[in-house]
Each structure stands twice: as structure tokens, then as C-alpha cells.
Amino acid sequence: MDEAKAEEYAREYQAALVEPMQWFHLDSDFLEDPKIMRLGCEYGWPYIGLYVGLMSRLYTQERHIIDVSTDYGWLVLQHRMSLIGNSIGIDSLKSIVETFAELGLIDSDLYTESGKIASDRVFREAENYAEKAAKNRCAGKRLAAGRKRKSAGQDDDAL
């Protein structure tokens, strides 16, 4: 890969890495994960549903981080997870997220130190997404440039 293409790829990769994602991968054996099994056994199905909901929120956030370092941050999370009007208040939500941190389902250090929710799994998926998106975008730009040259009467060999 020449230097210009490498720079273009790096720019596209960095842009895609922080973008909210449109979908996320949920393994078919998700419920067999030891951390999820422990969550289900100790806290029940509602906690598993809340965990999947939280992961969904992380994937759709820019940079894939949720800041709950303030009461307002918790209120926004509660609203975005559609928990307002349910029996899950902010104090309960904090307790649930702390459980996720204790079980290693979210980054415990980041949550404890800065009040931010993040997940290594989400970051890995974002990296995979960014790699594919950067390749597709670069290929699309090259294809569009080739079409533009052809429509202007230039062929690829003339360049």
C-alpha cells in the first residue's frame, strides 16, 4: 500500500472507530459466557436484559463510552434505556451497573475512577467495524474516482 493510500486508510479508520454503530454482534452462545451465567444465576433474567440494553447504548454512543459521573448522566442513561416509569430508579440503576463492573462485564477501573461506562468487548467490535468501514470507504472512493475519470474521457492507463 503506498503512503497516500495508507494515510487515507488511517483517516477513515480513525473516523469509523468513534462513530456510533448501527448494529452489534451478539454471539449465539452469549448465555453460555461464564460472566453472563453468573449474572443470570445471581440476579436473574432482568439483569441480563438490562446488560444487553446497556451494551446497545454503548454501541450507539460516539466513542462507545457513557459518562455517568454526574446525576444528569445517570438521568440520561435511565431515560435512554427506557427505565423511567419502570420500577428502576437511578439508585437501582447505579447498583446494577456496579454489579456489571464487579462481574467484569464493563471496565471496572474506568467506571470506578472516572464514572464512565465502557466495555473491552464493545471496543474490539468497534475496531473490527472500523477496519471494515475504512476498507470499504477507501475502495468506494477509488471506484468513484475511476468512474469520474472515465466520464471525463480519461482512462486508467493515461494516468
N, CA and C atoms as an extended XYZ file, in Angstrom:
477
Properties=species:S:1:pos:R:3:atomname:S:1:resname:S:1:resid:I:1 pbc="F F F"
N         0.867       -1.170        0.000 N   MET     1
C         0.000        0.000        0.000 CA  MET     1
C         0.911        1.230        0.000 C   MET     1
N         0.665        2.144       -0.950 N   ASP     2
C         1.510        3.329       -0.987 CA  ASP     2
C         1.149        4.266        0.168 C   ASP     2
N         1.980        5.279        0.366 N   GLU     3
C         1.828        6.162        1.525 CA  GLU     3
C         0.503        6.926        1.522 C   GLU     3
N         0.082        7.413        0.362 N   ALA     4
C        -1.180        8.157        0.289 CA  ALA     4
C        -2.368        7.268        0.647 C   ALA     4
N        -2.358        6.030        0.142 N   LYS     5
C        -3.443        5.104        0.469 CA  LYS     5
C        -3.417        4.740        1.953 C   LYS     5
N        -2.218        4.583        2.501 N   ALA     6
C        -2.099        4.257        3.925 CA  ALA     6
C        -2.629        5.397        4.790 C   ALA     6
N        -2.326        6.632        4.401 N   GLU     7
C        -2.825        7.789        5.157 CA  GLU     7
C        -4.348        7.891        5.054 C   GLU     7
N        -4.874        7.657        3.853 N   GLU     8
C        -6.323        7.703        3.655 CA  GLU     8
C        -7.003        6.634        4.515 C   GLU     8
N        -6.435        5.424        4.508 N   TYR     9
C        -6.991        4.338        5.308 CA  TYR     9
C        -6.963        4.708        6.795 C   TYR     9
N        -5.846        5.258        7.260 N   ALA    10
C        -5.719        5.630        8.679 CA  ALA    10
C        -6.770        6.673        9.060 C   ALA    10
N        -7.002        7.653        8.184 N   ARG    11
C        -8.030        8.680        8.462 CA  ARG    11
C        -9.422        8.046        8.541 C   ARG    11
N        -9.721        7.200        7.577 N   GLU    12
C       -11.040        6.553        7.557 CA  GLU    12
C       -11.215        5.634        8.760 C   GLU    12
N       -10.156        4.930        9.136 N   TYR    13
C       -10.215        4.021       10.286 CA  TYR    13
C       -10.506        4.806       11.562 C   TYR    13
N        -9.770        5.895       11.781 N   GLN    14
C        -9.969        6.698       12.992 CA  GLN    14
C       -11.367        7.300       13.032 C   GLN    14
N       -11.872        7.732       11.885 N   ALA    15
C       -13.229        8.297       11.834 CA  ALA    15
C       -14.265        7.232       12.172 C   ALA    15
N       -14.109        6.052       11.597 N   ALA    16
C       -15.087        4.980       11.824 CA  ALA    16
C       -15.012        4.432       13.247 C   ALA    16
N       -13.846        4.494       13.853 N   LEU    17
C       -13.650        3.929       15.188 CA  LEU    17
C       -14.523        4.604       16.242 C   LEU    17
N       -14.771        5.878       16.088 N   VAL    18
C       -15.538        6.618       17.104 CA  VAL    18
C       -17.011        6.768       16.747 C   VAL    18
N       -17.386        6.370       15.537 N   GLU    19
C       -18.772        6.519       15.104 CA  GLU    19
C       -19.716        5.594       15.869 C   GLU    19
N       -20.917        6.068       16.133 N   PRO    20
C       -21.928        5.144       16.655 CA  PRO    20
C       -22.168        4.026       15.640 C   PRO    20
N       -22.364        2.826       16.122 N   MET    21
C       -22.570        1.690       15.234 CA  MET    21
C       -24.065        1.449       15.060 C   MET    21
N       -24.439        0.938       13.898 N   GLN    22
C       -25.839        0.690       13.576 CA  GLN    22
C       -26.335       -0.649       14.107 C   GLN    22
N       -25.431       -1.546       14.401 N   TRP    23
C       -25.800       -2.885       14.865 CA  TRP    23
C       -24.660       -3.413       15.718 C   TRP    23
N       -24.927       -4.468       16.476 N   PHE    24
C       -23.837       -5.126       17.187 CA  PHE    24
C       -24.036       -6.625       17.153 C   PHE    24
N       -22.944       -7.310       17.287 N   HIS    25
C       -22.885       -8.759       17.200 CA  HIS    25
C       -23.205       -9.347       18.583 C   HIS    25
N       -24.152      -10.249       18.632 N   LEU    26
C       -24.458      -10.968       19.868 CA  LEU    26
C       -24.294      -12.452       19.558 C   LEU    26
N       -23.278      -13.051       20.139 N   ASP    27
C       -22.988      -14.458       19.866 CA  ASP    27
C       -24.172      -15.346       20.225 C   ASP    27
N       -24.356      -16.405       19.450 N   SER    28
C       -25.463      -17.323       19.710 CA  SER    28
C       -25.283      -18.046       21.042 C   SER    28
N       -24.028      -18.156       21.502 N   ASP    29
C       -23.784      -18.804       22.791 CA  ASP    29
C       -23.540      -17.773       23.905 C   ASP    29
N       -24.059      -16.586       23.709 N   PHE    30
C       -23.939      -15.486       24.663 CA  PHE    30
C       -24.292      -15.920       26.093 C   PHE    30
N       -25.356      -16.692       26.225 N   LEU    31
C       -25.815      -17.096       27.559 CA  LEU    31
C       -24.903      -18.137       28.211 C   LEU    31
N       -23.968      -18.690       27.424 N   GLU    32
C       -23.013      -19.668       27.967 CA  GLU    32
C       -21.756      -19.006       28.518 C   GLU    32
N       -21.600      -17.717       28.287 N   ASP    33
C       -20.443      -16.986       28.809 CA  ASP    33
C       -20.479      -17.076       30.334 C   ASP    33
N       -19.372      -17.440       30.968 N   PRO    34
C       -19.372      -17.600       32.432 CA  PRO    34
C       -19.840      -16.352       33.192 C   PRO    34
N       -19.474      -15.170       32.711 N   LYS    35
C       -19.903      -13.941       33.396 CA  LYS    35
C       -21.412      -13.751       33.276 C   LYS    35
N       -21.958      -14.059       32.105 N   ILE    36
C       -23.402      -13.922       31.892 CA  ILE    36
C       -24.145      -14.989       32.691 C   ILE    36
N       -23.594      -16.202       32.731 N   MET    37
C       -24.218      -17.266       33.530 CA  MET    37
C       -24.278      -16.861       35.001 C   MET    37
N       -23.182      -16.296       35.493 N   ARG    38
C       -23.158      -15.860       36.892 CA  ARG    38
C       -24.171      -14.739       37.119 C   ARG    38
N       -24.228      -13.797       36.175 N   LEU    39
C       -25.196      -12.704       36.283 CA  LEU    39
C       -26.613      -13.261       36.349 C   LEU    39
N       -26.932      -14.205       35.466 N   GLY    40
C       -28.265      -14.797       35.446 CA  GLY    40
C       -28.585      -15.573       36.704 C   GLY    40
N       -27.614      -16.357       37.182 N   CYS    41
C       -27.843      -17.170       38.387 CA  CYS    41
C       -28.015      -16.314       39.632 C   CYS    41
N       -27.201      -15.263       39.743 N   GLU    42
C       -27.245      -14.446       40.955 CA  GLU    42
C       -28.337      -13.381       40.934 C   GLU    42
N       -28.683      -12.886       39.751 N   TYR    43
C       -29.594      -11.740       39.687 CA  TYR    43
C       -30.822      -11.960       38.811 C   TYR    43
N       -30.798      -12.963       37.946 N   GLY    44
C       -31.967      -13.290       37.135 CA  GLY    44
C       -31.974      -12.644       35.756 C   GLY    44
N       -32.980      -13.041       34.981 N   TRP    45
C       -33.128      -12.590       33.602 CA  TRP    45
C       -33.230      -11.079       33.439 C   TRP    45
N       -33.900      -10.380       34.343 N   PRO    46
C       -33.982       -8.925       34.152 CA  PRO    46
C       -32.609       -8.256       34.055 C   PRO    46
N       -31.647       -8.735       34.818 N   TYR    47
C       -30.307       -8.151       34.767 CA  TYR    47
C       -29.637       -8.442       33.429 C   TYR    47
N       -29.877       -9.626       32.884 N   ILE    48
C       -29.308       -9.952       31.569 CA  ILE    48
C       -29.911       -9.003       30.527 C   ILE    48
N       -31.188       -8.783       30.591 N   GLY    49
C       -31.832       -7.843       29.670 CA  GLY    49
C       -31.286       -6.433       29.823 C   GLY    49
N       -31.070       -6.007       31.057 N   LEU    50
C       -30.508       -4.677       31.289 CA  LEU    50
C       -29.076       -4.586       30.765 C   LEU    50
N       -28.321       -5.671       30.910 N   TYR    51
C       -26.952       -5.681       30.391 CA  TYR    51
C       -26.956       -5.549       28.862 C   TYR    51
N       -27.810       -6.308       28.186 N   VAL    52
C       -27.901       -6.212       26.723 CA  VAL    52
C       -28.347       -4.796       26.324 C   VAL    52
N       -29.272       -4.230       27.062 N   GLY    53
C       -29.705       -2.855       26.794 CA  GLY    53
C       -28.571       -1.861       26.962 C   GLY    53
N       -27.765       -2.046       28.002 N   LEU    54
C       -26.621       -1.162       28.226 CA  LEU    54
C       -25.598       -1.306       27.102 C   LEU    54
N       -25.354       -2.537       26.671 N   MET    55
C       -24.417       -2.751       25.561 CA  MET    55
C       -24.933       -2.064       24.296 C   MET    55
N       -26.227       -2.155       24.058 N   SER    56
C       -26.824       -1.486       22.905 CA  SER    56
C       -26.571        0.017       22.971 C   SER    56
N       -26.721        0.588       24.151 N   ARG    57
C       -26.470        2.024       24.327 CA  ARG    57
C       -25.000        2.342       24.065 C   ARG    57
N       -24.085        1.498       24.537 N   LEU    58
C       -22.657        1.744       24.318 CA  LEU    58
C       -22.310        1.747       22.832 C   LEU    58
N       -22.871        0.803       22.097 N   TYR    59
C       -22.578        0.727       20.668 CA  TYR    59
C       -23.065        1.967       19.926 C   TYR    59
N       -24.129        2.576       20.403 N   THR    60
C       -24.692        3.713       19.677 CA  THR    60
C       -24.136        5.059       20.145 C   THR    60
N       -23.229        5.036       21.107 N   GLN    61
C       -22.625        6.271       21.585 CA  GLN    61
C       -21.360        6.583       20.794 C   GLN    61
N       -21.135        7.860       20.533 N   GLU    62
C       -19.876        8.249       19.927 CA  GLU    62
C       -18.754        7.890       20.899 C   GLU    62
N       -17.717        7.300       20.405 N   ARG    63
C       -16.562        6.805       21.165 CA  ARG    63
C       -16.897        5.602       22.055 C   ARG    63
N       -18.169        5.177       22.073 N   HIS    64
C       -18.601        3.967       22.777 CA  HIS    64
C       -18.340        4.045       24.283 C   HIS    64
N       -18.581        5.218       24.840 N   ILE    65
C       -18.427        5.457       26.277 CA  ILE    65
C       -19.656        6.224       26.756 C   ILE    65
N       -20.151        5.860       27.930 N   ILE    66
C       -21.266        6.576       28.545 CA  ILE    66
C       -20.752        7.217       29.828 C   ILE    66
N       -20.901        8.524       29.927 N   ASP    67
C       -20.428        9.264       31.098 CA  ASP    67
C       -21.567        9.375       32.111 C   ASP    67
N       -21.385        8.715       33.249 N   VAL    68
C       -22.371        8.796       34.329 CA  VAL    68
C       -21.719        9.375       35.591 C   VAL    68
N       -20.776       10.275       35.376 N   SER    69
C       -20.063       10.865       36.510 CA  SER    69
C       -20.895       11.917       37.234 C   SER    69
N       -22.055       12.269       36.666 N   THR    70
C       -22.944       13.251       37.300 CA  THR    70
C       -24.346       12.659       37.415 C   THR    70
N       -25.167       13.280       38.258 N   ASP    71
C       -26.566       12.848       38.371 CA  ASP    71
C       -27.274       12.982       37.024 C   ASP    71
N       -26.928       14.033       36.280 N   TYR    72
C       -27.538       14.228       34.968 CA  TYR    72
C       -27.176       13.068       34.034 C   TYR    72
N       -25.923       12.605       34.085 N   GLY    73
C       -25.511       11.468       33.265 CA  GLY    73
C       -26.337       10.227       33.573 C   GLY    73
N       -26.604        9.996       34.844 N   TRP    74
C       -27.443        8.848       35.234 CA  TRP    74
C       -28.875        9.017       34.746 C   TRP    74
N       -29.384       10.239       34.844 N   LEU    75
C       -30.746       10.505       34.385 CA  LEU    75
C       -30.864       10.257       32.875 C   LEU    75
N       -29.858       10.698       32.120 N   VAL    76
C       -29.861       10.479       30.670 CA  VAL    76
C       -29.819        8.982       30.366 C   VAL    76
N       -28.954        8.243       31.079 N   LEU    77
C       -28.874        6.800       30.861 CA  LEU    77
C       -30.208        6.137       31.192 C   LEU    77
N       -30.799        6.519       32.311 N   GLN    78
C       -32.091        5.954       32.702 CA  GLN    78
C       -33.135        6.220       31.612 C   GLN    78
N       -33.139        7.425       31.088 N   HIS    79
C       -34.091        7.780       30.032 CA  HIS    79
C       -33.816        6.990       28.749 C   HIS    79
N       -32.549        6.927       28.346 N   ARG    80
C       -32.202        6.249       27.094 CA  ARG    80
C       -32.419        4.747       27.154 C   ARG    80
N       -32.389        4.193       28.341 N   MET    81
C       -32.667        2.768       28.479 CA  MET    81
C       -34.152        2.524       28.742 C   MET    81
N       -34.939        3.579       28.623 N   SER    82
C       -36.402        3.495       28.792 CA  SER    82
C       -36.795        2.933       30.146 C   SER    82
N       -36.087        3.359       31.178 N   LEU    83
C       -36.373        2.863       32.529 CA  LEU    83
C       -37.227        3.823       33.338 C   LEU    83
N       -37.396        5.037       32.837 N   ILE    84
C       -38.248        5.996       33.544 CA  ILE    84
C       -39.681        5.471       33.489 C   ILE    84
N       -40.341        5.474       34.603 N   GLY    85
C       -41.700        4.950       34.661 CA  GLY    85
C       -41.724        3.486       35.074 C   GLY    85
N       -40.580        2.823       34.989 N   ASN    86
C       -40.478        1.453       35.490 CA  ASN    86
C       -40.059        1.516       36.946 C   ASN    86
N       -39.876        0.416       37.534 N   SER    87
C       -39.514        0.395       38.954 CA  SER    87
C       -38.018        0.564       39.176 C   SER    87
N       -37.277        0.876       38.137 N   ILE    88
C       -35.823        1.008       38.274 CA  ILE    88
C       -35.450        2.485       38.319 C   ILE    88
N       -35.165        2.952       39.522 N   GLY    89
C       -34.739        4.330       39.716 CA  GLY    89
C       -33.244        4.458       39.524 C   GLY    89
N       -32.747        5.666       39.675 N   ILE    90
C       -31.322        5.916       39.451 CA  ILE    90
C       -30.462        5.154       40.458 C   ILE    90
N       -30.867        5.114       41.715 N   ASP    91
C       -30.074        4.380       42.710 CA  ASP    91
C       -29.998        2.892       42.357 C   ASP    91
N       -31.113        2.337       41.915 N   SER    92
C       -31.108        0.927       41.496 CA  SER    92
C       -30.237        0.726       40.263 C   SER    92
N       -30.326        1.658       39.318 N   LEU    93
C       -29.514        1.563       38.109 CA  LEU    93
C       -28.029        1.630       38.451 C   LEU    93
N       -27.658        2.507       39.376 N   LYS    94
C       -26.258        2.583       39.812 CA  LYS    94
C       -25.809        1.245       40.391 C   LYS    94
N       -26.640        0.650       41.205 N   SER    95
C       -26.318       -0.638       41.817 CA  SER    95
C       -26.147       -1.728       40.753 C   SER    95
N       -27.006       -1.695       39.757 N   ILE    96
C       -26.935       -2.689       38.679 CA  ILE    96
C       -25.640       -2.521       37.896 C   ILE    96
N       -25.300       -1.278       37.550 N   VAL    97
C       -24.066       -1.023       36.797 CA  VAL    97
C       -22.850       -1.413       37.638 C   VAL    97
N       -22.890       -1.158       38.938 N   GLU    98
C       -21.799       -1.594       39.819 CA  GLU    98
C       -21.654       -3.114       39.806 C   GLU    98
N       -22.769       -3.821       39.736 N   THR    99
C       -22.734       -5.282       39.622 CA  THR    99
C       -22.048       -5.692       38.328 C   THR    99
N       -22.385       -5.017       37.220 N   PHE   100
C       -21.740       -5.315       35.935 CA  PHE   100
C       -20.226       -5.100       36.036 C   PHE   100
N       -19.830       -4.046       36.748 N   ALA   101
C       -18.398       -3.762       36.917 CA  ALA   101
C       -17.740       -4.847       37.763 C   ALA   101
N       -18.381       -5.233       38.851 N   GLU   102
C       -17.828       -6.277       39.725 CA  GLU   102
C       -17.659       -7.602       38.996 C   GLU   102
N       -18.574       -7.909       38.072 N   LEU   103
C       -18.503       -9.166       37.326 CA  LEU   103
C       -17.560       -9.092       36.129 C   LEU   103
N       -17.028       -7.900       35.859 N   GLY   104
C       -16.122       -7.740       34.729 CA  GLY   104
C       -16.826       -7.599       33.396 C   GLY   104
N       -18.112       -7.273       33.425 N   LEU   105
C       -18.868       -7.097       32.186 CA  LEU   105
C       -18.634       -5.719       31.568 C   LEU   105
N       -18.221       -4.763       32.385 N   ILE   106
C       -17.799       -3.446       31.906 CA  ILE   106
C       -16.433       -3.163       32.528 C   ILE   106
N       -15.758       -2.152       32.027 N   ASP   107
C       -14.424       -1.791       32.524 CA  ASP   107
C       -14.563       -1.230       33.942 C   ASP   107
N       -14.199       -2.033       34.912 N   SER   108
C       -14.358       -1.681       36.316 CA  SER   108
C       -13.482       -0.487       36.707 C   SER   108
N       -12.240       -0.476       36.255 N   ASP   109
C       -11.332        0.620       36.623 CA  ASP   109
C       -11.822        1.958       36.085 C   ASP   109
N       -12.214        1.991       34.816 N   LEU   110
C       -12.685        3.236       34.215 CA  LEU   110
C       -13.943        3.722       34.934 C   LEU   110
N       -14.844        2.803       35.238 N   TYR   111
C       -16.082        3.170       35.919 CA  TYR   111
C       -15.787        3.720       37.323 C   TYR   111
N       -14.949        3.031       38.066 N   THR   112
C       -14.633        3.441       39.437 CA  THR   112
C       -13.867        4.763       39.477 C   THR   112
N       -12.911        4.916       38.559 N   GLU   113
C       -12.048        6.097       38.587 CA  GLU   113
C       -12.687        7.342       37.983 C   GLU   113
N       -13.518        7.174       36.939 N   SER   114
C       -13.998        8.370       36.243 CA  SER   114
C       -15.507        8.421       36.036 C   SER   114
N       -16.227        7.389       36.471 N   GLY   115
C       -17.674        7.401       36.279 CA  GLY   115
C       -18.085        7.226       34.828 C   GLY   115
N       -17.262        6.512       34.068 N   LYS   116
C       -17.572        6.273       32.662 CA  LYS   116
C       -17.761        4.784       32.439 C   LYS   116
N       -18.775        4.464       31.658 N   ILE   117
C       -19.081        3.069       31.352 CA  ILE   117
C       -18.520        2.750       29.974 C   ILE   117
N       -17.735        1.684       29.923 N   ALA   118
C       -17.152        1.224       28.660 CA  ALA   118
C       -16.964       -0.284       28.766 C   ALA   118
N       -16.728       -0.905       27.618 N   SER   119
C       -16.565       -2.351       27.579 CA  SER   119
C       -15.476       -2.715       26.574 C   SER   119
N       -14.544       -3.569       26.997 N   ASP   120
C       -13.499       -4.041       26.081 CA  ASP   120
C       -14.125       -4.735       24.881 C   ASP   120
N       -15.182       -5.476       25.109 N   ARG   121
C       -15.852       -6.170       24.004 CA  ARG   121
C       -16.373       -5.172       22.976 C   ARG   121
N       -16.984       -4.095       23.438 N   VAL   122
C       -17.506       -3.086       22.523 CA  VAL   122
C       -16.359       -2.437       21.760 C   VAL   122
N       -15.247       -2.154       22.450 N   PHE   123
C       -14.095       -1.561       21.766 CA  PHE   123
C       -13.541       -2.500       20.698 C   PHE   123
N       -13.471       -3.796       20.998 N   ARG   124
C       -12.988       -4.768       19.999 CA  ARG   124
C       -13.920       -4.804       18.778 C   ARG   124
N       -15.222       -4.821       19.034 N   GLU   125
C       -16.184       -4.811       17.934 CA  GLU   125
C       -16.075       -3.514       17.128 C   GLU   125
N       -15.854       -2.393       17.817 N   ALA   126
C       -15.706       -1.107       17.126 CA  ALA   126
C       -14.455       -1.117       16.245 C   ALA   126
N       -13.387       -1.744       16.735 N   GLU   127
C       -12.166       -1.843       15.927 CA  GLU   127
C       -12.410       -2.690       14.678 C   GLU   127
N       -13.109       -3.803       14.822 N   ASN   128
C       -13.439       -4.634       13.657 CA  ASN   128
C       -14.310       -3.861       12.669 C   ASN   128
N       -15.301       -3.156       13.205 N   TYR   129
C       -16.186       -2.345       12.371 CA  TYR   129
C       -15.379       -1.268       11.644 C   TYR   129
N       -14.494       -0.592       12.369 N   ALA   130
C       -13.701        0.493       11.774 CA  ALA   130
C       -12.796       -0.023       10.663 C   ALA   130
N       -12.221       -1.193       10.870 N   GLU   131
C       -11.345       -1.767        9.848 CA  GLU   131
C       -12.130       -2.042        8.563 C   GLU   131
N       -13.271       -2.670        8.699 N   LYS   132
C       -14.102       -2.968        7.519 CA  LYS   132
C       -14.614       -1.683        6.866 C   LYS   132
N       -15.058       -0.739        7.692 N   ALA   133
C       -15.587        0.515        7.154 CA  ALA   133
C       -14.508        1.291        6.410 C   ALA   133
N       -13.296        1.335        6.968 N   ALA   134
C       -12.203        2.059        6.311 CA  ALA   134
C       -11.869        1.424        4.965 C   ALA   134
N       -11.801        0.113        4.920 N   LYS   135
C       -11.516       -0.574        3.651 CA  LYS   135
C       -12.610       -0.278        2.631 C   LYS   135
N       -13.859       -0.366        3.053 N   ASN   136
C       -14.979       -0.117        2.140 CA  ASN   136
C       -15.004        1.328        1.655 C   ASN   136
N       -14.752        2.257        2.546 N   ARG   137
C       -14.770        3.674        2.162 CA  ARG   137
C       -13.639        3.992        1.192 C   ARG   137
N       -12.448        3.470        1.473 N   CYS   138
C       -11.313        3.714        0.582 CA  CYS   138
C       -11.582        3.101       -0.791 C   CYS   138
N       -12.105        1.893       -0.807 N   ALA   139
C       -12.418        1.238       -2.080 CA  ALA   139
C       -13.496        2.020       -2.822 C   ALA   139
N       -14.493        2.506       -2.107 N   GLY   140
C       -15.559        3.292       -2.718 CA  GLY   140
C       -15.036        4.595       -3.306 C   GLY   140
N       -14.118        5.248       -2.607 N   LYS   141
C       -13.543        6.493       -3.123 CA  LYS   141
C       -12.730        6.233       -4.382 C   LYS   141
N       -11.967        5.139       -4.390 N   ARG   142
C       -11.181        4.805       -5.589 CA  ARG   142
C       -12.112        4.484       -6.756 C   ARG   142
N       -13.176        3.756       -6.488 N   LEU   143
C       -14.141        3.413       -7.534 CA  LEU   143
C       -14.803        4.679       -8.085 C   LEU   143
N       -15.207        5.590       -7.204 N   ALA   144
C       -15.839        6.841       -7.634 CA  ALA   144
C       -14.861        7.687       -8.447 C   ALA   144
N       -13.609        7.729       -8.023 N   ALA   145
C       -12.605        8.499       -8.768 CA  ALA   145
C       -12.399        7.898      -10.150 C   ALA   145
N       -12.381        6.578      -10.251 N   GLY   146
C       -12.232        5.905      -11.543 CA  GLY   146
C       -13.407        6.202      -12.454 C   GLY   146
N       -14.603        6.187      -11.921 N   ARG   147
C       -15.789        6.500      -12.722 CA  ARG   147
C       -15.756        7.951      -13.194 C   ARG   147
N       -15.303        8.830      -12.318 N   LYS   148
C       -15.231       10.251      -12.671 CA  LYS   148
C       -14.227       10.461      -13.806 C   LYS   148
N       -13.077        9.772      -13.732 N   ARG   149
C       -12.073        9.883      -14.797 CA  ARG   149
C       -12.639        9.364      -16.111 C   ARG   149
N       -13.345        8.235      -16.051 N   LYS   150
C       -13.909        7.647      -17.278 CA  LYS   150
C       -14.965        8.564      -17.881 C   LYS   150
N       -15.773        9.181      -17.033 N   SER   151
C       -16.808       10.073      -17.561 CA  SER   151
C       -16.197       11.349      -18.129 C   SER   151
N       -14.990       11.685      -17.683 N   ALA   152
C       -14.301       12.879      -18.210 CA  ALA   152
C       -13.486       12.528      -19.448 C   ALA   152
N       -13.525       11.273      -19.862 N   GLY   153
C       -12.820       10.854      -21.067 CA  GLY   153
C       -11.408       10.371      -20.835 C   GLY   153
N       -11.014       10.201      -19.594 N   GLN   154
C        -9.687        9.671      -19.292 CA  GLN   154
C        -9.804        8.199      -18.995 C   GLN   154
N        -8.797        7.459      -19.363 N   ASP   155
C        -8.798        6.057      -18.947 CA  ASP   155
C        -7.705        5.845      -17.922 C   ASP   155
N        -7.751        4.725      -17.248 N   ASP   156
C        -6.811        4.455      -16.171 CA  ASP   156
C        -5.376        4.398      -16.653 C   ASP   156
N        -5.134        3.969      -17.889 N   ASP   157
C        -3.774        3.855      -18.404 CA  ASP   157
C        -3.151        5.223      -18.679 C   ASP   157
N        -3.981        6.237      -18.921 N   ALA   158
C        -3.475        7.578      -19.220 CA  ALA   158
C        -2.869        8.227      -17.989 C   ALA   158
N        -3.215        7.742      -16.830 N   LEU   159
C        -2.698        8.330      -15.582 CA  LEU   159
C        -1.463        7.659      -15.215 C   LEU   159
